[in-house]
Structures are given as C-alpha cells and as structure tokens.
C-alpha cells in the first residue's frame, strides 16, 4: 500500500510538471526594417501588422522587429536576406532592386496617381493578381506606396528651370529618367542613405514624399520645397514562403488575415493622416520656401510624364498591358472614392 501511494504521488507530480515541459512555445519570426520605429513607414506599414499578428497569435507566433538596420541595413541586400532565411520578413523598396522587381516600374510612372490611396490600392490589386514579376518568390504581406513625391533642396527652386544642374536623390530609375528630362542630375540613392549624401555635398536635395521628409533627416537639411507631384515610391513587406509554410495552420491563417487588403487599408488610414499633418506643418513653417508650380511648369512636367510613360509601355507588350490595367484600376478607385 505504501508503494502504491508513492507511485501515485510520483505520477501526480509528473503530470503536474508535464505542461511546463511539453507546452509549445510561440514561433518567433524576425522582421528586418532598415530605419527607425518613428518613421511613417514603420507606423503605417509595419506596426499595425505586427501588433495585430502578435495580439491574435499570442502563444502561437510572435514577430520581433529589428529596426534601424540591425538585421540588414543595405536595402539592395534585403530580398536575399529574406530568401536565405536570415530574416523571415523585411520591408523592401523595389526601386532599389529593379532587376528583381522588373515590372514595378508601372507603379513608378510619373503623373499617374493623385493620392496614396489610389496608388496603394492599384499596387495591391496587381500583386493579388500576380501580375508583377519578382514577387512570386515571396509571400506578399503588403504592398504600399508613398504619396506623390515632391522635390526638396538646400538650393533655391522656384520653377522647373531652377532644377537645371541640381543633383537630386531619387528612389528609382524611372524617377531618374523624369528628372533628367526636367534638367536635373539625379542619383538613385537608398532613402536611409540620403541625408549623409546631402551633408557630404554629394547631392543638393531629394525627391521624396512630404510625410517622410523628416524621417531620416532630409527636411533638416533642405529648406526649399518645390511641390511638383512626380510619382509615388512603391514599398513592400515581404515574407519568406518557407517560413510561412513551416507555421501551424492557425498561425498561417493569422498572417494571411492581416496581409493583402487589410494591410493596404491599414496603411492608407495611417499614411493619409500623416500626409495631411505634414503638408500643414510644412506650409506653416516660415523658415521654408514652399512653391506651388505654375501652370507653365505643370504643362512642361505633364509633357515629360507622358513621354516617359509612353516609352515604358513601348518596351514590351507586357508593359503595355500593365499600363492599361493600371489606368483601369485608377478609374475604378476614383469612382469609388
């Protein structure tokens, strides 16, 4: 009887200890972000997604964000960082990898979009339809865009004529083509490398969206702001497909729930508020020279924009189809606004 009691006690103790031994720990996923958690890109594209997944996935999956380039600082290397598994997810700028994301130029075309809403929704539809090369290697959590970029310089810009000879940072090759035709000397430079390039004298200013003007110090170094809407800059949040497939079905469902349309809608909501606030603050700052382009400058720009768009469409039948589809989406979203 004593032996039986001892066996009972041992068995009970084992059972009590068992949950601590076998309880599954949540899978930890690493997300690489090249800038700080105070930037618009973080608050609009990354934070809502991460917060939602970590809330619903408590006990199943947890995303840890590595900010300020602590897990991948060079933007051109981030797609390979994800594909290699060194990071499970990353915020990737397609303009820094034009050879991989060869079709994203259709989103970069100048003069297409009037707002971040219609640009992000159009980009999202193309991604959902797998219409753009380069994205099938990843699971697409979300695709987004900035609002139309403007030109910011430490040198005076009161008209397009003042752009002549100015060295301006751009996001991608198509923006470089546009500024070249407008008389500037563009350089494709990663967003987080722009302020050092201005400080060193390598460039005079930058093409960037107003809401992100102060994210990496560009606004601190420039005081002339020429509000010529050029094109949006595509942005993406991409995941390693093997990392997604390795998750439990429940964890996968949570990731998918907060991707795609949900990610786009959340981004637009946050970004539009930041956009409005940034424009108001910029125009109220008396230390800055803010210029709205004249009608003559707008006409000059539109002619350049049309040429660049026509040249892109003429490169291949695929490009022509993409341009047509983009215009169809824009018309749809403007009617639905």
N, C-alpha and C positions, 0 to 999 in steps of 0.2 A: 504493500500500500504506500509506503514511503517512497519507493522507487517510482510508482505511478504518479505520485504528487510532484516529484522532482521533474519527471518528464513533462508533466502538464505546465509547470512553471517555465521550463526551458522553452517549450513550444510557444507559450503565450508571449514570452519575451522576444522570441524570434519573429513572431507575427507583428508585434508592435514595432519592431525595428525595420521590418521589411519595406514599408513605404518609403522610408528615407533612403533605402538602397536602390530600389527599382524605379522610383518616381522619375519620369523623364524630364530632363532639363530643356528649356526652350532653345530652339536652334538660333544661334547668333549669326546675323548677317552683317557684313561690312559694306558701308556705303562711302564712297570717296567723293569729296567735294573740294574743289581747288581754292575756294575763297572762304570768307568768314560766315558765321551764322547770323550776322547782322545785315547781310546783303538782301536785296529784293529777291534775287533768285532763290536764296535759301528759304525765306519766309513764304514765298509764293509756290514754289515747286517742290521743295524737299520737306519742310516742316509739316505741312498738312498730311502728306502721305505717310511719313514716318510716325507721326502721332497717332493717326488712325490705325495703322497696322499694329503698332505696339500696344494700343489700347485693346483692340479686338483680339489680338493674338497673344495676350498675356498667358504665359505657360506653354505656348506653342512655338512662337517665333518672336525674335526681338532684333530690331535693326539698330545698329550702332553707327552713328555718323562720324566720320573722320574729316574734320573741317580744316581749312587753311592749308590744304595740300599735304597734310601729314601722311596721307596714303595716296600719293600720286599728285604731284604739283604741276607737271608739264601736261598741258591739255592734249597735245598731239599723241601722247602715250596712253591716255585713259581708255580708249577702246580695247587695246591689247591688254591692259591691266585687268579689265573685266573678263575678256575671253580666256585669259590664262588662269583665272580663278583667284588671283591675288586680291581682288576686290570682288564682292558679289554684285555690287551695283555701283554706278558712277553717274554723275552729272556731266554730260558730254556735249560739247559745242561742235556741231557738224562742220561748221566753217573752218575749223582747224584740221579737219580730216577730209578734204574734198575728194581724194582718191578712193576713199571707202564709201562715203555717202554721196555718190556721184549725182543723184537726182535731186538732192535737197536744194540745188540752185533755183528750182522753180519757186520755192518759198522765199528765196533771197532776191527775186526780181524787183526792181525799183518801181515805186508808184502803184503797186498792186493794192495794198491794204490800207484801210483808213483807221483801223484800230487793232489793238491786241486781241480783241475778241474774235473778229472775223479771221484774223491770221492764224490764231491758235486752233480754232475750230476747223479751218481748212486743212492745216497740217495734220490734225488728229484724224480727219476722215481719210486722208491719203495713207497715213500709217495703218489705220484699221484695215484698209483695203489692200495692204501690202503692195502699194503702187510704187514705192520708193526703194531703189536698190541700196543694199548695205544694212538694212535693219533686220532682215530675217536671221542674221547671226545672233540676235539678242531677243530677249523678251522685252517688249516696249512697255515700260511702266507709264510713261507720259511723254508727249512732245508738246512744246510750247514755243512761243516767240516773244520777243520784246515788242514794245510799241514801235512805230516807225522811228528810225534813228535820225538824230539831228547832228549838226557839226559844232564842235566846241573847240576853241583855240585860245592860246595865250596871245595871239596876234589879232589885230582888228579884222573882222569880217562883217561887212555891211551889205555885201552883194556877192553874187557868184564871181564877179571879176576879182574880188579880193582873195579868192581861193587860189588864184594862179601862183604856182610855185610853193604853196604851203605843203608841208609834209604832214599828212594826216593818217592816223591809225584807222584801219577798217577791220571788220570782222571776217570777211571772206573775199574770194576772188571776184565775185560779181560786184560787190561794193567798190572794189579797187578799180574795176573797169569803168564804173559810173563816175567816180571822182577823177579818174584820168581824163575822161571826156569833158569834165567840167573844169579842167585846168590844174587840178591839184596833183601832188606827188604822193600817192597812197602807199601804205605798207600794211600787209596783213600781220597783225600782232595780237597775241592772246590777250584777253581782257585783263587778266591779273598781272600782265607784264607791261601794261600801257603807261601807268604813272611813272615807273622808273625810266621809260623811254622818253617821256616828256621832260623829266628832271635832268636827264643827261644831255638834252638838246638833240637827240636823235630824231624826234618828231616835234611838230609845233602844236598838235592837237589831236582830237579823236572824234570819230563818228561813233556815237553811242546814244542809247535812248535816255531821255531826261530822267526817268525814275532811277536809273542806275548810275547817274552822273557822279555821285559821291561814294559809291560802293567801294571803289578801290583807289580813291584819291584824285580822279580826273578833274572833278569840279573844283578841288582845292588849287589846282594848277592852271585852270583856264578861267577867263573872265569874259570872253566874247562867245556868244551863243547864237548861231545862225539856224533858225528853226525851219530849215528846209527838210520836209519829210522825204526821206530817201527810201530805204527798205527796212524790213524787220530783220532781226537776227534769230535764226532758229536755235532752239535749245532742246535738250533731250535728257530724260532719266531712263537709263537702260540697265538691264539685269542679265547676268549670266544664265542661259537657259538650263544648264546642268544644275546650277544651284537651285533654281525654281523646281525642277523635276525631282530633286532629292528631298524636297519638303513633303510633309504629310499632306494628304488631300485637303484636310481642313486648313492647313497653313497656306497652301497654294490658293485656295478659294479666297482667303483674306487678301492676299497680294493682288489677285485679279480684281477683286471687288473695288479696290481703291486705285486701280490703274485706268488707262484709257479715258473714257468720257468723264469719269469722276475726277480724275487728276486734272483734266483740262478745265472743267468748270470751277474747281477749287482755285487753280492758278489764276484764272481770269478774274475771279472775285477779289482776290488779294491784290493782284497787279493793277487793276483799274483804280482802286483806291489809292495806291502808291503813286500812280501816274498823275492823277488829279492833284494830289497834295504837292508833288514835286514841281509841277508846272506853276502852281500858285506861288510857291516859295521862290522859284527862280525869277519870276516876273516882278516880285515884290522886293527883291534884293537890289538896292540902289548901287551896290558896288559892281554890278554886272551890266554889260551891254547886251540886251536881248533884241534880236532883229527878226521881224517877220518878213519873209521875202516879198519883193514887189511882184506885180503881175508879170512884168517882163522877165524876171528871173524864174518865175513859175513856168512860164511858157518855154523858156530855154531848157529848164530841167525836164519838163514833160517830153520834149523832143528827144533828149538824150535817153530818157527812160524807155521810150518807145523803140528806139534803135537797139538798145541792149536786150530788151525782151524779144524783139524780132530775131535778133542774131541767135539768142538762146534757142528759140523754137525751131530755127532753121538748121540747127546742128544735127538733128535726127528726127525721124518720125515719132520716136518715143517722147522726145522733148516736146514736140508739137502737141501730142495727145495730153501730156501733163499740163501744159499751159492752158489748153482748152478746159480740162477738168477743174483746174484752179479757178478759172473765171466762172464756171458753173457753180462751184461751191460758194464763191464770193456773192454771186447774185442771190443764191438761196439764203445765205445768212444775213444779208442786208434786208431782204424782205421780211425775215423772221424777227428782226431786231425790235 
